[in-house]
Structures are given as structure tokens and as C-alpha cells.
């Protein structure tokens, strides 16, 4: 089965490269230099993140997995029968696989991701393990309208599966816009299964994003390597340090790359200057309270129906329906 790339005027790889170039140049031209966190997840970055998820310091994945393990049947029942499951930012699709296996007669699974290589590997694995499932991978950026417009139209009930606290990578305003987008592409009674990390002790949070094995550092710096490879950049990753810290007022962990010296870097023929100590802001991971998460869902057209959490209340998974 071919990946649905949606008939753009240029090959999809070139379309994505141009978008990457535009976003990188715009971000590095800003007063506070930034790079969109979605670009951390190329093939190498995705594999590094899989390694991060296995680290003792990174509690998120194992905590979410433990919740899924004890509540999977309840979640599958809440999602319902004959459902098309849509997963934005699906990556290797490993989180969706047990849910799909537990669901009664899922009609289809639409994983959305910007990495075609990861999607192809996941599609082949799912078609072997769940041969009756219609898997339709779609390459694109789920924050953009194009990929949602390409979703096949049908009368099948839809549920968006959004685990991994990916919602935390968006500012509160961006999160509202994203959930509003989700709601617009669902009908009344359709659902959202959403995982979100909760506010907790800053020591636990900062250790998760600055692990003792330095895998998160490699993950963060891989973005510079990707720019060098795809956009004719000349970043020296050794000239930047990984930094992650919890901002308590904004309830988020920030991840940065810190320039260790005054330097110039070229990207796609453009020169960018860095002062010593200047940073590139590469990722935010916002944390939620349970009342805050419920309010966010209600404000964006969803009715929270059920939620599951761990004993320490470090993480929550909500099932909500469109009003």
C-alpha cells in the first residue's frame, strides 16, 4: 500500500525540504532564535527518541504505558466499535498498536507523520500483526490544514489518538488552536484520546530532559546535524551545549542549544551570528493540572468523559467527545 502524499505540485520530499528551510531560516532570524520541535523527529531523531523513552530518567513513556496496561480494555470500550483511528505525529505507531488490537472491529488507522521512512516501517509491521486492519499512512505536518483535508471522507465514526504528551509541545494558545482543528475535523460524538504530562516536582521534570546518559543531548544536537545535511549548513555541534530547565511560572520544561562562543553559521547561503551564551530554543514541554486539562478540552469543543492516571498523578490520559 502506497503512502498517501496528496498530489502536490512538487515531490513530497522536496515540498517538506522547502518547508523545513523556510522554518529554519525564519527561526534563526528571530531575536530569540528558535527551531520548531517537530524537526527534531527525522529518522535519526525518532530513533534517538525511542532510546530516550527507555531511559530510567524519562518517566513519561513508562508511566503512560503503565496506564495503558491497566486501562486498555476500558479505553477500547470508550473509543467504541467500527472506528477510524487517526494518530497525528504517529512516529513508529507502537502506542497505537495495542489499542488497535484491543478495539472491536476498527475500520481504519490513519497515522500522520512528517517522516515517511518511519511510517513505512510501521505500516509493514502493522500489516503483518493486524492483517485485517486498513492502514493508511499519510505524510505531512498535522499542524497544517493540508493533511486534514486529505483524510478520506466517510460516515465512519472517528477518534483522534494523541498520546505521548505531544500536546505539551504547544503553547497554551497553540494547544487551543490545535484542539479546535481536531474538533473541526470530527463530528458530534466523535472522540479524542489524549495523553498529557502533569505538573510535578521540578527535579523529576528536569532529570527527564537532561538524562545522565546524554541521549537527550544527542537528540537535541541532531537537529543541527540535520540542518547541515539537508540545508547546506555548517553548524559545529561541539560548539553548542544542551540545556533543559523547568520554568515554574509557565509550567513548562524548555530545551535550548547554547552557543559556547561567539560564532557565525551558514544555512542555505544565509549567515547567522551567535553571541557567546546565546540560545536556540528548540522545544517546550508544557505540564498540566487536571482542572487545567479539563478546561482546555471544554474550551475547544470537547466534553471530557473519562480519565485515567497513575498512583502518583504524574500523568493523565483523557477520553473526550465532540459536543
C-alpha positions as CSV (number, residue, x, y, z in Angstrom):
1,X,0.0,0.0,0.0
2,X,1.5,3.3,-1.0
3,X,1.7,6.3,1.4
4,X,-0.8,9.0,0.6
5,X,1.3,12.0,-0.2
6,X,-1.5,14.1,-1.7
7,X,-0.6,15.2,-5.2
8,X,1.5,18.3,-4.5
9,X,3.0,20.1,-7.5
10,X,6.5,19.1,-6.3
11,X,7.6,15.7,-5.0
12,X,6.6,15.4,-1.3
13,X,10.2,15.1,-0.2
14,X,11.1,18.4,-1.9
15,X,7.9,20.1,-0.5
16,X,8.9,19.1,3.0
17,X,12.5,20.2,2.5
18,X,11.4,23.6,1.4
19,X,9.1,23.9,4.3
20,X,12.0,22.9,6.6
21,X,14.2,25.5,5.0
22,X,11.6,28.3,5.4
23,X,11.0,27.4,9.1
24,X,14.7,27.2,9.9
25,X,15.6,30.5,8.3
26,X,12.7,32.2,9.9
27,X,13.5,30.8,13.3
28,X,17.2,31.6,13.2
29,X,16.3,35.1,12.0
30,X,14.2,35.8,15.2
31,X,15.5,37.8,18.1
32,X,15.2,34.7,20.3
33,X,16.4,32.1,17.8
34,X,14.1,29.1,17.6
35,X,13.7,25.9,15.7
36,X,10.3,24.1,15.6
37,X,10.4,21.0,17.7
38,X,8.7,18.9,15.0
39,X,12.0,18.9,13.1
40,X,13.7,17.0,15.9
41,X,11.9,13.9,14.6
42,X,13.7,12.9,11.4
43,X,14.6,9.2,11.1
44,X,17.7,9.6,13.3
45,X,15.9,11.8,15.8
46,X,12.9,9.4,16.0
47,X,15.2,6.5,16.8
48,X,17.1,8.6,19.4
49,X,13.7,9.5,21.0
50,X,12.8,5.8,21.1
51,X,16.0,5.3,23.1
52,X,15.1,8.2,25.4
53,X,11.8,6.6,26.1
54,X,13.6,3.5,27.5
55,X,15.7,5.5,30.0
56,X,15.1,5.4,33.7
57,X,15.2,9.2,33.8
58,X,12.4,9.6,31.3
59,X,9.3,8.7,33.3
60,X,6.7,9.8,30.7
61,X,6.7,6.8,28.4
62,X,6.7,4.1,31.1
63,X,4.1,6.0,33.2
64,X,1.8,6.3,30.2
65,X,2.5,2.7,29.2
66,X,1.5,1.6,32.7
67,X,-1.8,3.5,32.5
68,X,-2.5,1.9,29.1
69,X,-1.6,-1.6,30.5
70,X,-4.2,-1.4,33.3
71,X,-6.9,0.6,31.5
72,X,-6.6,-0.6,27.9
73,X,-9.9,-2.5,27.8
74,X,-11.7,0.5,29.3
75,X,-10.1,2.8,26.8
76,X,-11.0,0.5,23.9
77,X,-14.6,0.3,25.1
78,X,-14.7,4.1,25.4
79,X,-13.4,4.5,21.9
80,X,-16.0,2.1,20.6
81,X,-16.6,-0.3,17.6
82,X,-16.1,0.3,13.9
83,X,-14.0,3.4,14.4
84,X,-11.4,5.1,12.2
85,X,-8.5,5.9,14.5
86,X,-6.4,8.9,13.5
87,X,-3.0,9.5,15.1
88,X,-1.3,12.8,14.5
89,X,2.5,12.6,14.9
90,X,2.3,8.8,15.0
91,X,6.0,8.1,14.7
92,X,6.6,4.3,14.9
93,X,2.9,3.7,15.8
94,X,3.8,1.4,18.7
95,X,1.5,3.2,21.1
96,X,-1.5,2.7,18.8
97,X,-0.8,-0.9,18.1
98,X,-2.1,-2.4,21.4
99,X,-5.1,-0.1,21.3
100,X,-6.0,-1.2,17.8
101,X,-5.6,-4.8,18.8
102,X,-8.0,-4.3,21.7
103,X,-10.6,-2.3,19.7
104,X,-13.6,-4.1,18.4
105,X,-13.6,-4.1,14.6
106,X,-11.6,-0.9,13.9
107,X,-12.4,0.3,10.4
108,X,-9.1,2.0,9.6
109,X,-6.0,3.5,11.1
110,X,-4.6,6.8,9.7
111,X,-1.1,7.5,11.1
112,X,0.1,11.1,10.3
113,X,3.8,12.0,10.4
114,X,6.4,14.0,8.6
115,X,8.8,11.1,8.4
116,X,8.0,8.7,5.5
117,X,10.7,6.2,6.5
118,X,9.2,5.7,10.0
119,X,5.7,5.4,8.6
120,X,6.7,2.8,6.0
121,X,8.4,0.7,8.6
122,X,5.4,1.0,10.9
123,X,2.9,0.2,8.1
124,X,4.7,-3.0,7.2
125,X,4.8,-4.1,10.9
126,X,1.1,-3.4,11.5
127,X,0.0,-5.1,8.3
128,X,1.8,-8.3,9.5
129,X,0.5,-8.1,13.1
130,X,-3.0,-6.9,12.3
131,X,-3.7,-8.2,8.7
132,X,-7.4,-7.2,8.8
133,X,-6.7,-3.6,9.6
134,X,-6.8,-1.0,6.8
135,X,-3.6,1.1,7.5
136,X,-3.4,4.3,5.5
137,X,-0.2,6.3,6.4
138,X,-0.2,9.9,5.5
139,X,2.9,12.0,5.2
140,X,2.6,15.6,6.3
141,X,2.5,18.1,9.1
142,X,-0.5,17.6,11.3
143,X,-0.4,21.3,12.4
144,X,-1.2,22.3,8.8
145,X,-4.6,22.1,7.2
146,X,-3.5,20.2,4.0
147,X,-3.1,16.8,5.7
148,X,-6.5,17.0,7.3
149,X,-8.1,17.9,4.0
150,X,-6.6,14.8,2.5
151,X,-8.2,12.5,5.0
152,X,-10.7,10.2,3.2
153,X,-14.3,11.2,3.8
154,X,-16.7,8.5,5.2
155,X,-19.6,8.1,7.6
156,X,-17.3,6.1,9.9
157,X,-17.0,7.4,13.4
158,X,-13.6,8.9,14.1
159,X,-11.4,9.1,17.1
160,X,-8.1,11.1,17.3
161,X,-5.4,9.3,19.3
162,X,-2.9,11.9,20.6
163,X,-0.7,10.2,23.3
164,X,2.8,10.9,24.5
165,X,2.0,14.4,25.9
166,X,2.6,15.8,22.4
167,X,0.1,18.5,23.4
168,X,2.7,19.8,25.8
169,X,5.0,20.8,22.9
170,X,2.5,23.6,22.1
171,X,2.0,26.8,23.9
172,X,-1.4,27.2,25.6
173,X,-2.6,29.3,22.6
174,X,-1.3,26.8,20.1
175,X,-2.8,23.9,22.0
176,X,-6.2,25.6,21.8
177,X,-5.9,26.1,18.1
178,X,-4.7,22.6,17.6
179,X,-7.6,21.1,19.5
180,X,-10.0,23.4,17.7
181,X,-8.6,22.0,14.5
182,X,-9.2,18.4,15.7
183,X,-12.7,19.3,16.7
184,X,-13.4,20.8,13.2
185,X,-12.5,17.6,11.5
186,X,-14.6,15.5,13.8
187,X,-18.4,15.2,14.1
188,X,-20.6,15.3,17.2
189,X,-20.0,12.1,19.2
190,X,-16.5,11.5,17.7
191,X,-13.7,11.2,20.2
192,X,-10.3,12.3,21.3
193,X,-7.9,10.1,23.4
194,X,-5.3,12.5,24.8
195,X,-2.2,11.9,26.9
196,X,-0.8,14.8,28.9
197,X,2.0,15.1,31.4
198,X,1.1,16.7,34.8
199,X,2.7,19.3,36.9
200,X,5.2,17.8,39.4
201,X,8.5,18.3,41.3
202,X,11.0,20.2,39.1
203,X,13.8,17.7,39.9
204,X,11.8,14.9,38.3
205,X,11.0,17.0,35.3
206,X,14.5,18.3,34.6
207,X,16.1,14.9,35.0
208,X,13.8,13.6,32.3
209,X,15.0,16.2,29.8
210,X,18.7,16.2,30.8
211,X,19.4,12.5,31.3
212,X,22.6,11.1,32.7
213,X,23.2,9.1,29.5
214,X,23.3,12.3,27.4
215,X,20.8,10.8,24.9
216,X,18.6,13.9,25.0
217,X,21.6,16.0,24.3
218,X,22.3,13.9,21.2
219,X,18.6,14.1,20.2
220,X,18.7,17.9,20.5
221,X,22.0,18.4,18.7
222,X,20.9,16.0,15.9
223,X,18.7,18.9,14.7
224,X,21.9,20.8,13.9
225,X,23.3,17.7,12.0
226,X,20.0,17.6,10.1
227,X,20.3,21.2,9.1
228,X,23.9,20.6,7.9
229,X,22.8,17.6,5.8
230,X,19.6,18.9,4.3
231,X,20.2,22.7,4.1
232,X,23.9,23.0,3.4
233,X,24.6,24.2,7.0
234,X,27.9,24.3,8.7
235,X,26.9,24.0,12.4
236,X,29.6,22.5,14.7
237,X,27.5,20.6,17.3
238,X,30.5,20.6,19.6
239,X,30.2,24.4,19.8
240,X,26.7,24.2,21.4
241,X,25.6,22.8,24.7
242,X,22.3,21.1,25.5
243,X,20.3,22.9,28.2
244,X,16.9,21.9,29.8
245,X,15.1,23.5,32.7
246,X,11.7,23.8,34.2
247,X,10.0,27.3,34.1
248,X,7.6,27.1,37.0
249,X,5.5,30.2,36.1
250,X,4.9,29.0,32.6
251,X,4.6,25.4,33.8
252,X,6.9,24.0,31.1
253,X,10.3,22.5,30.5
254,X,12.3,24.4,28.0
255,X,15.0,22.8,25.8
256,X,17.8,25.0,24.3
257,X,21.0,24.8,22.4
258,X,23.5,27.2,23.9
259,X,26.3,28.7,21.8
260,X,29.6,28.2,23.7
261,X,31.4,31.0,21.8
262,X,30.8,33.9,19.5
263,X,30.4,32.4,16.1
264,X,28.9,32.6,12.6
265,X,26.9,29.8,11.0
266,X,25.8,29.4,7.4
267,X,22.5,27.8,6.4
268,X,21.3,27.7,2.8
269,X,23.7,30.5,2.0
270,X,22.5,32.7,4.8
271,X,24.8,33.8,7.6
272,X,23.6,33.7,11.2
273,X,25.6,35.2,14.1
274,X,25.7,33.9,17.6
275,X,26.9,35.6,20.7
276,X,28.5,33.5,23.4
277,X,25.7,32.2,25.6
278,X,23.0,32.9,23.0
279,X,20.5,30.1,22.7
280,X,18.3,28.4,20.1
281,X,15.0,27.5,21.7
282,X,14.2,24.0,20.3
283,X,11.4,22.6,22.4
284,X,8.8,23.3,25.1
285,X,7.1,20.7,27.1
286,X,4.1,22.2,28.9
287,X,2.7,20.5,32.0
288,X,-0.9,20.5,33.0
289,X,-3.1,20.2,36.1
290,X,-6.2,18.0,35.9
291,X,-8.6,21.0,36.2
292,X,-6.5,22.9,33.6
293,X,-6.7,20.0,31.1
294,X,-10.4,19.6,31.6
295,X,-10.9,23.4,31.0
296,X,-8.7,23.2,27.8
297,X,-10.9,20.4,26.4
298,X,-14.2,22.1,27.2
299,X,-12.9,25.4,25.7
300,X,-12.1,23.7,22.4
301,X,-15.4,21.9,21.8
302,X,-14.8,18.6,23.7
303,X,-16.7,17.1,26.6
304,X,-14.3,15.2,29.0
305,X,-15.9,11.8,29.6
306,X,-13.3,9.7,31.4
307,X,-9.7,9.9,32.5
308,X,-7.0,7.5,33.8
309,X,-3.9,8.4,35.8
310,X,-1.1,6.7,37.7
311,X,-1.0,6.4,41.5
312,X,1.4,9.4,41.8
313,X,-0.7,11.6,39.5
314,X,2.3,12.2,37.3
315,X,0.4,11.6,34.0
316,X,-3.2,11.5,32.7
317,X,-5.0,10.1,29.7
318,X,-8.4,11.6,28.9
319,X,-11.1,10.4,26.6
320,X,-13.3,13.3,25.4
321,X,-16.1,13.5,22.8
322,X,-17.0,16.3,20.5
323,X,-20.0,18.3,21.7
